[in-house]
Amino acid sequence: MFTFLLLALAGIPLTSGFVGKFVVFAAAVQQGMAPLVVIALVASAVAAFFYLRVIVLMYFSEPAADGPTVSVPGAFTTVAITLGAAMTLLLGVYPAFALDWAGSGQFVF
């Protein structure tokens, strides 16, 4: 799950992170802020490098002998992580609902 959520933060397609970055960058380009979008894209690429480095370290390095231990999460934590990952995937694959709701200006909380 951590890998999937890190990739979403990096803006990998089919995740909500990609959709979010795409919508924000498209709006900035429409407002004539293309240089700012270029800077943001470079910053996103740098951040993706660090996210990928964490992923590589997780899977391809030996754990430290005196490092942290892994514990099994409780039921509420498992539900929260699962819902977060499911929404990340759902909003990446089918973002129309959220984008239409955001564009309508009718936020009901």
C-alpha atoms as one frame of an Amber mdcrd trajectory, in Angstrom:
protein
   0.000   0.000   0.000   2.818   2.369   0.863   4.354   1.874  -2.579   1.040
   2.541  -4.309   0.434   5.708  -2.299   3.985   6.948  -2.928   3.472   6.437
  -6.655   0.209   8.382  -6.392   2.099  11.249  -4.739   4.564  11.133  -7.612
   1.679  11.574 -10.062   1.728   8.201 -11.796  -1.244   7.793 -14.188  -4.361
   5.969 -12.999  -4.060   7.522  -9.548  -5.703  10.571  -8.061  -2.260  12.204
  -7.779  -1.911  12.260 -11.558  -5.408  13.677 -12.049  -4.826  16.339  -9.399
  -1.526  17.457 -10.873  -2.924  17.413 -14.397  -5.932  19.564 -13.465  -3.835
  22.091 -11.537  -1.193  22.325 -14.266  -3.851  22.656 -16.996  -5.541  25.489
 -15.096  -2.201  27.247 -14.648  -1.423  26.966 -18.369  -4.864  28.387 -19.218
  -4.087  31.386 -17.010  -0.809  31.992 -18.838   1.482  30.651 -16.123   3.452
  28.204 -18.274   6.822  29.051 -16.657   5.359  28.199 -13.256   4.087  24.891
 -14.650   7.577  24.059 -15.921   9.007  24.748 -12.469   6.275  22.608 -10.885
   6.960  19.751 -13.311  10.661  19.838 -12.456   9.824  19.870  -8.742   7.463
  16.917  -9.280  10.202  14.989 -11.062  12.631  15.671  -8.204  10.041  14.548
  -5.665   9.333  11.410  -7.716  13.045  10.571  -7.580  12.974  10.665  -3.785
   9.760   8.612  -3.645  11.265   6.000  -5.951  14.412   5.927  -3.838  12.332
   5.024  -0.774  10.595   2.274  -2.766  13.920   0.859  -3.961  15.280   0.894
  -0.421  12.180  -0.890   0.862  12.423  -3.763  -1.594  16.104  -4.091  -2.488
  18.048  -3.536   0.704  18.530  -5.699   3.742  16.811  -4.429   6.886  19.045
  -3.099   9.625  19.538  -5.470  12.544  18.615  -2.777  15.062  16.006  -1.166
  12.796  12.296  -0.725  13.433  10.018  -3.719  13.686   6.888  -4.244  11.642
   3.609  -4.593  13.468   0.288  -5.761  12.114  -2.170  -2.846  11.957  -5.462
  -3.003  13.790  -8.851  -3.278  12.142  -9.560   0.473  12.034  -6.126   1.223
  10.609  -6.567  -1.464   7.955  -9.966  -0.074   6.978  -8.601   3.488   6.777
  -5.632   2.472   4.626  -7.813   0.334   2.368 -10.375   3.105   1.870  -7.640
   5.629   1.144  -5.990   3.394  -1.432  -9.337   2.491  -3.027 -10.298   6.161
  -3.349  -6.875   6.973  -4.774  -7.371   4.355  -7.470 -11.051   5.186  -8.068
 -10.388   8.907  -8.480  -7.502   8.117 -10.810  -9.507   5.795 -13.043 -12.824
   7.668 -12.894 -12.196  11.293 -11.885 -15.258  12.745 -13.643 -17.485  12.638
 -10.564 -15.065  14.592  -8.384 -14.120  17.033 -11.146 -17.761  17.729 -12.005
 -18.565  18.230  -8.325 -15.608  20.580  -7.903 -16.535  22.530 -11.033 -20.150
  22.991 -10.027 -19.372  25.291  -7.112 -22.016  23.591  -4.991 -20.018  22.261
  -2.076 -22.232  20.884   0.645 -20.468  19.904   3.825
